[in-house]
């Protein structure tokens, strides 16, 4: 990694706060709110994603509920692409497909509109963080069920000790990670 990219990654990481014991005891929550509140840091982050994907053959950006919506919608706008929200169960008003998955502290179900993408659409799947990989794997499966090709997952934060990025990469989906936080 070049010195300049390393500096950018450290700059992004420095704008993420850790909230201990939230939402449960023993969880170190990585909060991107300060990053979003800092206009310079937010611009640097979005520019990092834009430069990564501009010129690539991509049809859609899919964002995972809920912070993936923030990143994904801005990225889709900057790249002049459509945006697809992948939501928690019961939040989408039209016909959906669903996928249940495990989190580091429970389980959940994600849904996607049945007309969110079409056969062969090339999609980047984005979220703020990858922990156990359950959310990203659920999003990948939903998009693939509708015929899309998920070309890459993208996150701000990787929590490598929880093994999510390895799980997702083992499924054949590369994951672009801006920074990582070691330890739980």
Residue pairs with C-beta under 8 A, 6 or more apart in sequence:
1 9
8 44
8 48
9 178
9 179
10 179
11 41
11 44
12 35
12 41
12 44
12 45
12 48
12 156
12 178
12 179
13 178
13 179
13 181
15 34
15 35
15 38
15 41
16 30
16 31
16 32
16 34
16 35
16 156
16 157
16 179
16 181
17 30
17 31
17 33
17 34
18 28
18 29
18 30
18 31
18 181
19 28
19 29
19 31
20 27
20 28
20 29
21 27
22 29
23 29
23 105
24 105
26 184
27 104
27 105
27 184
28 181
28 183
28 184
30 129
30 157
30 159
30 181
32 67
32 128
32 129
32 156
32 157
34 41
35 41
35 42
35 45
35 156
36 42
36 70
45 71
45 156
45 178
46 71
46 74
46 75
46 78
48 178
49 71
49 75
49 126
49 154
50 75
50 78
50 79
52 154
52 176
53 75
53 79
53 124
54 79
56 151
57 122
58 79
58 81
58 122
58 123
58 124
58 151
59 81
59 82
59 117
59 121
59 122
59 123
60 76
60 81
60 82
60 83
60 84
60 117
60 121
60 122
60 123
60 124
60 148
61 72
61 73
61 75
61 76
61 79
61 81
61 82
61 83
61 84
61 123
61 124
61 126
62 68
62 72
62 83
62 84
62 85
62 86
62 116
62 117
62 123
62 124
62 125
62 126
62 139
62 143
62 150
63 69
63 70
63 71
63 72
63 73
63 83
63 84
63 85
63 86
63 126
63 127
64 72
64 86
64 110
64 125
64 126
64 127
64 135
64 136
64 139
65 85
65 86
65 87
65 88
65 91
65 110
66 88
67 127
67 128
67 129
68 86
68 125
68 126
68 127
68 128
69 85
70 128
71 126
71 127
71 128
71 154
71 156
72 83
72 84
72 85
72 126
73 83
75 81
75 124
75 126
76 82
76 83
77 83
84 112
84 113
84 116
84 117
84 123
84 143
85 92
86 110
86 111
86 112
86 125
86 138
86 139
86 142
86 143
87 110
87 111
87 112
88 108
88 109
88 110
88 111
89 98
89 108
89 109
89 110
89 111
90 111
91 111
92 111
92 112
92 113
94 113
94 114
94 115
95 113
95 114
95 115
96 111
96 112
96 113
96 114
97 111
97 112
97 114
97 142
97 145
97 146
98 109
98 110
98 111
98 112
98 142
99 109
99 110
99 111
99 138
99 139
99 141
99 142
99 145
100 107
100 108
100 109
100 138
101 107
101 108
101 109
101 110
101 134
101 135
101 137
101 138
102 132
102 134
103 131
103 132
103 134
103 135
104 131
104 132
104 162
108 134
108 135
109 138
110 135
110 138
110 139
110 142
111 142
112 139
112 142
112 143
112 146
114 146
116 143
116 146
117 123
117 143
117 146
117 147
117 148
118 146
118 147
118 148
119 146
119 147
119 148
120 147
120 148
120 149
121 147
121 148
121 149
122 148
122 149
122 151
123 143
123 148
123 149
123 150
123 151
124 150
124 151
124 152
124 153
124 154
125 136
125 139
125 140
125 143
125 150
125 152
125 153
125 154
125 173
126 153
126 154
126 155
127 135
127 136
127 139
127 153
127 154
127 155
128 155
128 156
128 157
129 155
129 156
129 157
129 158
129 159
130 136
130 153
130 155
130 157
130 158
130 159
130 164
130 165
130 168
130 175
130 177
131 159
131 162
131 164
132 162
132 163
132 164
132 167
133 162
133 163
133 164
133 165
133 166
133 167
133 168
134 164
136 153
136 155
136 164
136 168
136 173
136 175
137 167
137 168
137 171
139 150
140 150
140 153
140 168
140 171
140 173
143 150
144 150
150 173
151 174
152 173
152 174
152 175
152 176
153 168
153 173
153 174
153 175
153 176
154 175
154 176
155 165
155 175
155 176
155 177
155 178
156 177
156 178
156 179
157 177
157 178
157 179
157 180
157 181
158 164
158 165
158 175
158 177
158 179
158 180
158 181
159 180
159 181
159 184
160 166
160 180
160 182
161 182
161 183
161 184
162 184
165 175
165 177
168 175
169 175
